[in-house]
C-alpha cells in the first residue's frame, strides 16, 4: 500500500527512531509499503519516519539504469560500522523535501550492519551512490535531514520553501 510521505518541516522527521525488537508481519508489511511508496514517488531510498512511523527501518534501491533489474534492500536497525577516510560529494535530494537539492559530502565508502526482513544479521560494504543513499536514510532514523549539513541561510531558505509548499497543498 502506498503511504503518504511527510513534508519538512514535520516534527516526526526530527525524532530519534526506536530499534525494532521483533520482526512482526506488520513490520514486514511496512517494509513492503515503503518500497511501493519509494518506487512510485519515484525515489531511491525511504525511511520509516518519512511516513510517520518511528521505527528503525529503511529501504533503498539505487539501480538506476533503464534496463537495470530492481535491487531492493530492506534494512531493520541499520547502523554504520566503518567509514572510509575518502569523502564523496553528491547532489542530494529527499522525498520529504521535494524539488530541493544540495551538495552534501559524506564518506565515500561505508560498512553497514542490519537485520534483513527474515531476521538474519547482514553486513555489507557500500560505495558510490549506494553509500550516499544508505547514509542519508540512516540519518533519517536519527532525526537528521540532508539540509542539516548545509549552512544556516541555505537551510532556512529551503525550510521556508517547504512551509510555503505545505500551505499550498493544504489549500488544494
N, C-alpha and C positions, 0 to 999 in steps of 0.2 A: 504494500500500500504506500503510495506516495504521501509524504508528510510535508507540512508547511515548514519552510526554513525561516528561522528568526532573523530579523534585520537589526544590525547595530544601530543605535545603542539599545540593548536589551540587557537588563541586569543578569539574566541567566547566562549570557555569554561571558561574564566576568567571574563566574563561580568556579571553585575547585570541585572537580567531579569525584564521586565515590568509587573506590575499586569494586569491581564485580566479584562477588564471593561465591555465587552459584550460577552456573550456566543453565538457565531455565529455558524452556521453549519460548516464553515471551521475549527473552533477550535475543534468542536466535532469530525470532520474527522481527525484532527491532533491527538487527543487522541486515536482514533481507530488505526491510523498508528503507534503511539508509542507502543501500546500494541502488534500489529503484529510484529513490529521490535524487541521488547523486547523478545517475546516468541521465535522468530526464531533465536535470537543471540546465544544461549539462555541466558537470564538473569532474575533477579527478580525485577529489577527496571530500569526506564529510565526517564530522564528529557528532556524537550523540547530543551534546549540549546545543548544537545548531538547530535541533528540532525540539528543544526544550526538555531533554532527558539528561539528567546529571549523573550518568554512568560513564565509566572509563571504557569507551568503545569508539573505535574509528573504522572507517572503510576507505579504501583507495584503489585506484586503477589508473596508472599513468601510461598505459599503452595507448598512444595517440594516433598511430598510423592508420590510414584509411582502410587498409585490409588487415590490420592487426586484430588478432583474436583477443577478446576481453581477458584480463588477468586480474580479477577482483581479489583483494586481500581484506579479510576481516580480522581485526585485532582487538581483543579484550585485554585491558590492563597493559597497554604497550608502554615501554619505557626505554629510553636510550641508555645503553650500557657502555658505549665508547664512541668517541668522535675523532675525526682526523684533525690535524693541525691546519691542513689546507682548507681554505674558505672558497665558497662559490657565491656569486650574486645572481639571483633570478628575479625577474619581474613577477611579483606575486599578486594574486587576487584572492577573493574569498566569496563564497556563495552568500555569506551573511553581510557582505559589504559590496553589493552588486555594482559592476561597471567602474570600480576604483582599483587602480593598480599602482604598485610602487616597488622599487628595487629593495630587496632585503638580502643581507649577507648572513650566511649560515655555514656550519661545517659542510665540506664537500662530500664527506662520507660519514655514515653513522652505522653503528651496530645496534639493532633493536631486538628486545625480547618481548614476547607477548604470549597470550593463550589463544589458540585458534577456536573456531566455532564448535569443535569436537572436544574441547577441554585439554588439548595437548599443548605442552610448552613448546614454543618455537623461538628460534633466534636466527637472524639473518642480517647481512650487511647490505646497505643501500648506497647508491651514488647517483649523481646527476639529478634529474627531475624527481626520481623516487625519493632520494634523500631529503630534498627540499620539502616535498609533499608530506612525508611521514613526520618530519619535524613540525611543520605547520599544523598538522592535525593533532599531534600530541600537545602542542601549545594550547589548543582549544580546551583540552582536558584540564589544563591548569589555569584557565581563565585568561589566557593571553591571546591577543589578536595580532595579525601581521602589522597593523598600524602602530602597535606599541613599540615597534622597532624604529619608527620614524621620529623626526623632530616634532616638537610640540605644535608648531604652526601648521605643518602639513597634516598632522593627526587631527587637529581641531577643524581644519578645512574639510577633511573627509567626513568627520563626525557631523558637521553642520549639513553637508550634502545628504547624509543618511537620515537625519532628522527631517529634512525637507521631503525626501522620498517617502518616509513613513507617513507624514501628514497628507501627502498626495494620495497614497494608497488608501488611507483611512477615509478619504472623501469619495473614492471611486466606488 
